[in-house]
Amino acid sequence: MYRTLARPSRDLRNNYADVIRSLKEHDQVLITNNGKGEAVLINAEDYAAYEEYLHIRYVKEKLEEAETRAADPTVNWLTHDEFFAKAREKL
């Protein structure tokens, strides 16, 4: 389970090892400056998982849009040959 730990910005310099240890434990570190949040740090593995999640969500949204358009009887569709003929014209 993720925990969010608030740390002042000076801890990046003075207690870097502690900050990194928190990240390795999959904690999120909220960096503050004068008591206000400025940044959130997560470890690289969690960042990669987040990026993958965003990509999958984007693809799902686009597929849903395509399915909605495909179901619309007013949309004019090109045949396979028409599509590739137009694509060759543009190239």
Distance bins in CASP14 RR format, pairs under 12 A and 6 or more apart:
PFRMAT RR
TARGET T0000
AUTHOR 0000-0000-0000
RMODE 2
METHOD distances of the structure
MODEL  1
1 25 0 0 0 0 0 1 0 0 0 0 0
1 26 0 0 0 0 1 0 0 0 0 0 0
1 27 0 0 0 0 1 0 0 0 0 0 0
1 28 0 0 0 0 0 1 0 0 0 0 0
2 22 0 0 0 0 0 1 0 0 0 0 0
2 23 0 0 0 0 0 1 0 0 0 0 0
2 25 0 0 0 0 1 0 0 0 0 0 0
2 26 1 0 0 1 0 0 0 0 0 0 0
2 27 1 0 0 1 0 0 0 0 0 0 0
2 28 1 0 1 0 0 0 0 0 0 0 0
2 29 0 0 0 0 0 1 0 0 0 0 0
2 30 0 0 0 0 0 1 0 0 0 0 0
2 40 0 0 0 0 0 1 0 0 0 0 0
2 42 0 0 0 0 1 0 0 0 0 0 0
2 43 0 0 0 0 0 1 0 0 0 0 0
2 46 0 0 0 0 1 0 0 0 0 0 0
2 49 0 0 0 0 0 1 0 0 0 0 0
2 50 0 0 0 0 0 1 0 0 0 0 0
3 22 0 0 0 0 1 0 0 0 0 0 0
3 23 0 0 0 0 0 1 0 0 0 0 0
3 25 0 0 0 0 1 0 0 0 0 0 0
3 26 0 0 0 0 1 0 0 0 0 0 0
3 27 1 0 1 0 0 0 0 0 0 0 0
3 28 1 0 0 1 0 0 0 0 0 0 0
3 29 0 0 0 0 1 0 0 0 0 0 0
3 30 0 0 0 0 0 1 0 0 0 0 0
3 42 0 0 0 0 0 1 0 0 0 0 0
4 22 0 0 0 0 1 0 0 0 0 0 0
4 23 0 0 0 0 0 1 0 0 0 0 0
4 26 0 0 0 0 0 1 0 0 0 0 0
4 27 1 0 0 1 0 0 0 0 0 0 0
4 28 1 0 1 0 0 0 0 0 0 0 0
4 29 1 0 0 1 0 0 0 0 0 0 0
4 30 1 0 1 0 0 0 0 0 0 0 0
4 31 0 0 0 0 0 1 0 0 0 0 0
4 32 0 0 0 0 0 1 0 0 0 0 0
4 37 0 0 0 0 0 1 0 0 0 0 0
4 40 1 0 0 1 0 0 0 0 0 0 0
4 41 0 0 0 0 0 1 0 0 0 0 0
4 42 0 0 0 0 1 0 0 0 0 0 0
5 11 0 0 0 0 1 0 0 0 0 0 0
5 15 0 0 0 0 0 1 0 0 0 0 0
5 18 0 0 0 0 1 0 0 0 0 0 0
5 19 0 0 0 0 1 0 0 0 0 0 0
5 21 0 0 0 0 0 1 0 0 0 0 0
5 22 1 0 1 0 0 0 0 0 0 0 0
5 23 0 0 0 0 1 0 0 0 0 0 0
5 25 0 0 0 0 1 0 0 0 0 0 0
5 26 0 0 0 0 0 1 0 0 0 0 0
5 27 1 0 1 0 0 0 0 0 0 0 0
5 28 1 0 0 1 0 0 0 0 0 0 0
5 29 1 0 1 0 0 0 0 0 0 0 0
5 30 1 0 0 1 0 0 0 0 0 0 0
5 31 0 0 0 0 1 0 0 0 0 0 0
5 32 0 0 0 0 0 1 0 0 0 0 0
5 40 0 0 0 0 0 1 0 0 0 0 0
5 41 0 0 0 0 1 0 0 0 0 0 0
5 42 0 0 0 0 0 1 0 0 0 0 0
6 19 0 0 0 0 0 1 0 0 0 0 0
6 22 0 0 0 0 0 1 0 0 0 0 0
6 27 0 0 0 0 0 1 0 0 0 0 0
6 28 0 0 0 0 1 0 0 0 0 0 0
6 29 1 0 0 1 0 0 0 0 0 0 0
6 30 1 0 1 0 0 0 0 0 0 0 0
6 31 0 0 0 0 1 0 0 0 0 0 0
6 32 1 0 1 0 0 0 0 0 0 0 0
6 33 0 0 0 0 0 1 0 0 0 0 0
6 35 0 0 0 0 1 0 0 0 0 0 0
6 36 0 0 0 0 0 1 0 0 0 0 0
6 37 1 0 0 1 0 0 0 0 0 0 0
6 38 0 0 0 0 0 1 0 0 0 0 0
6 39 0 0 0 0 0 1 0 0 0 0 0
6 40 0 0 0 0 0 1 0 0 0 0 0
6 41 0 0 0 0 0 1 0 0 0 0 0
7 13 0 0 0 0 0 1 0 0 0 0 0
7 14 0 0 0 0 0 1 0 0 0 0 0
7 15 1 0 0 1 0 0 0 0 0 0 0
7 16 0 0 0 0 0 1 0 0 0 0 0
7 18 0 0 0 0 1 0 0 0 0 0 0
7 19 1 0 0 1 0 0 0 0 0 0 0
7 20 0 0 0 0 0 1 0 0 0 0 0
7 21 0 0 0 0 0 1 0 0 0 0 0
7 22 1 0 0 1 0 0 0 0 0 0 0
7 23 0 0 0 0 0 1 0 0 0 0 0
7 27 0 0 0 0 0 1 0 0 0 0 0
7 28 0 0 0 0 0 1 0 0 0 0 0
7 29 1 0 1 0 0 0 0 0 0 0 0
7 30 1 0 0 1 0 0 0 0 0 0 0
7 31 1 0 0 1 0 0 0 0 0 0 0
7 32 1 0 0 1 0 0 0 0 0 0 0
7 33 0 0 0 0 0 1 0 0 0 0 0
7 35 0 0 0 0 0 1 0 0 0 0 0
7 37 0 0 0 0 0 1 0 0 0 0 0
7 38 0 0 0 0 0 1 0 0 0 0 0
7 39 0 0 0 0 0 1 0 0 0 0 0
7 40 0 0 0 0 0 1 0 0 0 0 0
7 41 0 0 0 0 1 0 0 0 0 0 0
8 14 0 0 0 0 1 0 0 0 0 0 0
8 15 0 0 0 0 1 0 0 0 0 0 0
8 18 0 0 0 0 0 1 0 0 0 0 0
8 19 0 0 0 0 0 1 0 0 0 0 0
8 29 0 0 0 0 0 1 0 0 0 0 0
8 30 0 0 0 0 0 1 0 0 0 0 0
8 31 1 0 0 1 0 0 0 0 0 0 0
8 32 1 0 1 0 0 0 0 0 0 0 0
8 33 1 0 0 1 0 0 0 0 0 0 0
8 34 0 0 0 0 1 0 0 0 0 0 0
8 35 1 0 0 1 0 0 0 0 0 0 0
8 36 0 0 0 0 0 1 0 0 0 0 0
8 37 0 0 0 0 1 0 0 0 0 0 0
8 38 0 0 0 0 1 0 0 0 0 0 0
8 39 0 0 0 0 0 1 0 0 0 0 0
9 15 0 0 0 0 0 1 0 0 0 0 0
9 16 0 0 0 0 0 1 0 0 0 0 0
9 19 0 0 0 0 0 1 0 0 0 0 0
9 29 0 0 0 0 0 1 0 0 0 0 0
9 30 0 0 0 0 0 1 0 0 0 0 0
9 31 1 0 1 0 0 0 0 0 0 0 0
9 32 1 0 0 1 0 0 0 0 0 0 0
9 33 1 0 1 0 0 0 0 0 0 0 0
9 34 0 0 0 0 1 0 0 0 0 0 0
9 35 0 0 0 0 1 0 0 0 0 0 0
9 36 0 0 0 0 0 1 0 0 0 0 0
9 37 0 0 0 0 1 0 0 0 0 0 0
9 38 1 0 0 1 0 0 0 0 0 0 0
9 39 0 0 0 0 1 0 0 0 0 0 0
9 41 0 0 0 0 0 1 0 0 0 0 0
10 16 0 0 0 0 0 1 0 0 0 0 0
10 19 0 0 0 0 0 1 0 0 0 0 0
10 31 0 0 0 0 1 0 0 0 0 0 0
10 32 0 0 0 0 1 0 0 0 0 0 0
10 33 0 0 0 0 1 0 0 0 0 0 0
10 34 0 0 0 0 0 1 0 0 0 0 0
10 35 0 0 0 0 0 1 0 0 0 0 0
11 17 0 0 0 0 0 1 0 0 0 0 0
11 18 1 0 0 1 0 0 0 0 0 0 0
11 19 1 0 1 0 0 0 0 0 0 0 0
11 20 0 0 0 0 0 1 0 0 0 0 0
11 21 0 0 0 0 0 1 0 0 0 0 0
11 22 0 0 0 0 1 0 0 0 0 0 0
11 29 0 0 0 0 1 0 0 0 0 0 0
11 30 0 0 0 0 0 1 0 0 0 0 0
11 31 1 0 0 1 0 0 0 0 0 0 0
11 32 0 0 0 0 1 0 0 0 0 0 0
11 33 0 0 0 0 0 1 0 0 0 0 0
11 41 0 0 0 0 0 1 0 0 0 0 0
12 18 0 0 0 0 0 1 0 0 0 0 0
12 19 1 0 0 1 0 0 0 0 0 0 0
12 20 0 0 0 0 1 0 0 0 0 0 0
12 22 0 0 0 0 0 1 0 0 0 0 0
12 23 0 0 0 0 0 1 0 0 0 0 0
12 29 0 0 0 0 1 0 0 0 0 0 0
12 31 1 0 0 1 0 0 0 0 0 0 0
12 32 0 0 0 0 0 1 0 0 0 0 0
12 33 0 0 0 0 0 1 0 0 0 0 0
12 38 0 0 0 0 0 1 0 0 0 0 0
12 39 0 0 0 0 1 0 0 0 0 0 0
12 41 0 0 0 0 1 0 0 0 0 0 0
13 19 0 0 0 0 1 0 0 0 0 0 0
13 31 0 0 0 0 0 1 0 0 0 0 0
15 21 0 0 0 0 1 0 0 0 0 0 0
15 22 0 0 0 0 1 0 0 0 0 0 0
15 29 0 0 0 0 0 1 0 0 0 0 0
15 31 0 0 0 0 0 1 0 0 0 0 0
16 22 0 0 0 0 0 1 0 0 0 0 0
16 23 0 0 0 0 0 1 0 0 0 0 0
16 29 0 0 0 0 0 1 0 0 0 0 0
16 31 0 0 0 0 0 1 0 0 0 0 0
16 41 0 0 0 0 0 1 0 0 0 0 0
17 23 0 0 0 0 0 1 0 0 0 0 0
17 24 0 0 0 0 0 1 0 0 0 0 0
18 24 0 0 0 0 0 1 0 0 0 0 0
18 25 0 0 0 0 0 1 0 0 0 0 0
18 27 0 0 0 0 0 1 0 0 0 0 0
18 29 0 0 0 0 1 0 0 0 0 0 0
19 25 0 0 0 0 0 1 0 0 0 0 0
19 27 0 0 0 0 1 0 0 0 0 0 0
19 28 0 0 0 0 0 1 0 0 0 0 0
19 29 1 0 1 0 0 0 0 0 0 0 0
19 30 0 0 0 0 0 1 0 0 0 0 0
19 31 0 0 0 0 1 0 0 0 0 0 0
19 39 0 0 0 0 0 1 0 0 0 0 0
19 41 1 0 0 1 0 0 0 0 0 0 0
19 42 0 0 0 0 0 1 0 0 0 0 0
19 43 0 0 0 0 0 1 0 0 0 0 0
20 27 0 0 0 0 0 1 0 0 0 0 0
20 29 0 0 0 0 1 0 0 0 0 0 0
20 41 0 0 0 0 1 0 0 0 0 0 0
20 42 0 0 0 0 0 1 0 0 0 0 0
20 43 0 0 0 0 1 0 0 0 0 0 0
20 44 0 0 0 0 0 1 0 0 0 0 0
21 27 0 0 0 0 1 0 0 0 0 0 0
21 29 0 0 0 0 0 1 0 0 0 0 0
21 43 0 0 0 0 0 1 0 0 0 0 0
22 28 0 0 0 0 1 0 0 0 0 0 0
22 29 1 0 1 0 0 0 0 0 0 0 0
22 30 0 0 0 0 0 1 0 0 0 0 0
22 31 0 0 0 0 0 1 0 0 0 0 0
22 40 0 0 0 0 0 1 0 0 0 0 0
22 41 0 0 0 0 1 0 0 0 0 0 0
22 42 0 0 0 0 0 1 0 0 0 0 0
22 43 0 0 0 0 1 0 0 0 0 0 0
22 46 0 0 0 0 0 1 0 0 0 0 0
23 29 1 0 0 1 0 0 0 0 0 0 0
23 31 0 0 0 0 0 1 0 0 0 0 0
23 40 0 0 0 0 0 1 0 0 0 0 0
23 41 1 0 0 1 0 0 0 0 0 0 0
23 42 1 0 0 1 0 0 0 0 0 0 0
23 43 1 0 1 0 0 0 0 0 0 0 0
23 44 0 0 0 0 1 0 0 0 0 0 0
23 45 0 0 0 0 1 0 0 0 0 0 0
23 46 0 0 0 0 1 0 0 0 0 0 0
23 47 0 0 0 0 0 1 0 0 0 0 0
24 41 0 0 0 0 0 1 0 0 0 0 0
24 42 0 0 0 0 0 1 0 0 0 0 0
24 43 1 0 0 1 0 0 0 0 0 0 0
24 44 0 0 0 0 0 1 0 0 0 0 0
24 45 0 0 0 0 1 0 0 0 0 0 0
24 46 0 0 0 0 0 1 0 0 0 0 0
25 42 0 0 0 0 0 1 0 0 0 0 0
25 43 0 0 0 0 1 0 0 0 0 0 0
25 45 0 0 0 0 0 1 0 0 0 0 0
25 46 0 0 0 0 0 1 0 0 0 0 0
26 41 0 0 0 0 0 1 0 0 0 0 0
26 42 0 0 0 0 1 0 0 0 0 0 0
26 43 1 0 0 1 0 0 0 0 0 0 0
26 44 0 0 0 0 0 1 0 0 0 0 0
26 45 1 0 0 1 0 0 0 0 0 0 0
26 46 1 0 0 1 0 0 0 0 0 0 0
26 47 0 0 0 0 0 1 0 0 0 0 0
26 49 0 0 0 0 0 1 0 0 0 0 0
26 50 0 0 0 0 0 1 0 0 0 0 0
27 40 0 0 0 0 0 1 0 0 0 0 0
27 41 0 0 0 0 1 0 0 0 0 0 0
27 42 0 0 0 0 1 0 0 0 0 0 0
27 43 0 0 0 0 1 0 0 0 0 0 0
27 46 0 0 0 0 1 0 0 0 0 0 0
28 39 0 0 0 0 0 1 0 0 0 0 0
28 40 1 0 1 0 0 0 0 0 0 0 0
28 41 1 0 0 1 0 0 0 0 0 0 0
28 42 1 0 1 0 0 0 0 0 0 0 0
28 43 0 0 0 0 1 0 0 0 0 0 0
28 46 0 0 0 0 1 0 0 0 0 0 0
28 47 0 0 0 0 0 1 0 0 0 0 0
28 50 0 0 0 0 0 1 0 0 0 0 0
29 37 0 0 0 0 0 1 0 0 0 0 0
29 38 0 0 0 0 0 1 0 0 0 0 0
29 39 0 0 0 0 1 0 0 0 0 0 0
29 40 1 0 0 1 0 0 0 0 0 0 0
29 41 1 0 1 0 0 0 0 0 0 0 0
29 42 1 0 0 1 0 0 0 0 0 0 0
29 43 0 0 0 0 1 0 0 0 0 0 0
29 46 0 0 0 0 0 1 0 0 0 0 0
30 36 0 0 0 0 0 1 0 0 0 0 0
30 37 1 0 1 0 0 0 0 0 0 0 0
30 38 0 0 0 0 1 0 0 0 0 0 0
30 39 1 0 0 1 0 0 0 0 0 0 0
30 40 1 0 1 0 0 0 0 0 0 0 0
30 41 0 0 0 0 1 0 0 0 0 0 0
30 42 0 0 0 0 0 1 0 0 0 0 0
31 37 1 0 0 1 0 0 0 0 0 0 0
31 38 1 0 1 0 0 0 0 0 0 0 0
31 39 1 0 1 0 0 0 0 0 0 0 0
31 40 1 0 0 1 0 0 0 0 0 0 0
31 41 1 0 0 1 0 0 0 0 0 0 0
31 42 0 0 0 0 0 1 0 0 0 0 0
32 38 1 0 0 1 0 0 0 0 0 0 0
32 39 0 0 0 0 1 0 0 0 0 0 0
32 40 0 0 0 0 0 1 0 0 0 0 0
32 41 0 0 0 0 0 1 0 0 0 0 0
33 39 0 0 0 0 1 0 0 0 0 0 0
40 46 0 0 0 0 0 1 0 0 0 0 0
40 47 0 0 0 0 0 1 0 0 0 0 0
40 50 0 0 0 0 0 1 0 0 0 0 0
41 47 0 0 0 0 1 0 0 0 0 0 0
42 48 0 0 0 0 1 0 0 0 0 0 0
42 49 0 0 0 0 1 0 0 0 0 0 0
42 50 1 0 0 1 0 0 0 0 0 0 0
42 51 0 0 0 0 0 1 0 0 0 0 0
43 49 0 0 0 0 1 0 0 0 0 0 0
43 50 0 0 0 0 0 1 0 0 0 0 0
44 50 0 0 0 0 0 1 0 0 0 0 0
44 51 0 0 0 0 0 1 0 0 0 0 0
45 51 0 0 0 0 0 1 0 0 0 0 0
45 52 0 0 0 0 0 1 0 0 0 0 0
46 52 0 0 0 0 0 1 0 0 0 0 0
46 53 0 0 0 0 0 1 0 0 0 0 0
47 53 0 0 0 0 0 1 0 0 0 0 0
47 54 0 0 0 0 0 1 0 0 0 0 0
48 54 0 0 0 0 0 1 0 0 0 0 0
48 55 0 0 0 0 0 1 0 0 0 0 0
49 55 0 0 0 0 0 1 0 0 0 0 0
49 56 0 0 0 0 0 1 0 0 0 0 0
50 56 0 0 0 0 0 1 0 0 0 0 0
50 57 0 0 0 0 0 1 0 0 0 0 0
51 57 0 0 0 0 0 1 0 0 0 0 0
51 58 0 0 0 0 0 1 0 0 0 0 0
52 58 0 0 0 0 0 1 0 0 0 0 0
52 59 0 0 0 0 0 1 0 0 0 0 0
53 59 0 0 0 0 0 1 0 0 0 0 0
53 60 0 0 0 0 0 1 0 0 0 0 0
54 60 0 0 0 0 0 1 0 0 0 0 0
54 61 0 0 0 0 0 1 0 0 0 0 0
55 61 0 0 0 0 0 1 0 0 0 0 0
55 62 0 0 0 0 0 1 0 0 0 0 0
56 62 0 0 0 0 0 1 0 0 0 0 0
56 63 0 0 0 0 0 1 0 0 0 0 0
57 63 0 0 0 0 0 1 0 0 0 0 0
57 64 0 0 0 0 0 1 0 0 0 0 0
58 64 0 0 0 0 0 1 0 0 0 0 0
58 65 0 0 0 0 0 1 0 0 0 0 0
59 65 0 0 0 0 0 1 0 0 0 0 0
59 66 0 0 0 0 0 1 0 0 0 0 0
60 66 0 0 0 0 0 1 0 0 0 0 0
60 67 0 0 0 0 0 1 0 0 0 0 0
61 67 0 0 0 0 0 1 0 0 0 0 0
61 68 0 0 0 0 0 1 0 0 0 0 0
62 68 0 0 0 0 0 1 0 0 0 0 0
62 69 0 0 0 0 0 1 0 0 0 0 0
63 69 0 0 0 0 0 1 0 0 0 0 0
63 70 0 0 0 0 0 1 0 0 0 0 0
64 70 0 0 0 0 0 1 0 0 0 0 0
64 71 0 0 0 0 0 1 0 0 0 0 0
65 71 0 0 0 0 0 1 0 0 0 0 0
65 72 0 0 0 0 0 1 0 0 0 0 0
66 72 0 0 0 0 0 1 0 0 0 0 0
66 75 0 0 0 0 0 1 0 0 0 0 0
66 77 0 0 0 0 0 1 0 0 0 0 0
67 75 0 0 0 0 0 1 0 0 0 0 0
68 75 0 0 0 0 1 0 0 0 0 0 0
69 75 1 0 1 0 0 0 0 0 0 0 0
69 76 0 0 0 0 0 1 0 0 0 0 0
69 77 0 0 0 0 1 0 0 0 0 0 0
70 77 0 0 0 0 1 0 0 0 0 0 0
71 77 0 0 0 0 0 1 0 0 0 0 0
76 82 0 0 0 0 0 1 0 0 0 0 0
76 83 0 0 0 0 0 1 0 0 0 0 0
77 83 0 0 0 0 1 0 0 0 0 0 0
78 84 0 0 0 0 1 0 0 0 0 0 0
78 85 0 0 0 0 1 0 0 0 0 0 0
78 86 1 0 0 1 0 0 0 0 0 0 0
78 87 0 0 0 0 1 0 0 0 0 0 0
79 85 0 0 0 0 1 0 0 0 0 0 0
79 86 0 0 0 0 0 1 0 0 0 0 0
80 86 0 0 0 0 0 1 0 0 0 0 0
80 87 0 0 0 0 0 1 0 0 0 0 0
81 87 0 0 0 0 0 1 0 0 0 0 0
81 88 0 0 0 0 0 1 0 0 0 0 0
82 88 0 0 0 0 0 1 0 0 0 0 0
82 89 0 0 0 0 0 1 0 0 0 0 0
83 89 0 0 0 0 0 1 0 0 0 0 0
83 90 0 0 0 0 0 1 0 0 0 0 0
84 90 0 0 0 0 0 1 0 0 0 0 0
84 91 0 0 0 0 0 1 0 0 0 0 0
85 91 0 0 0 0 0 1 0 0 0 0 0
END
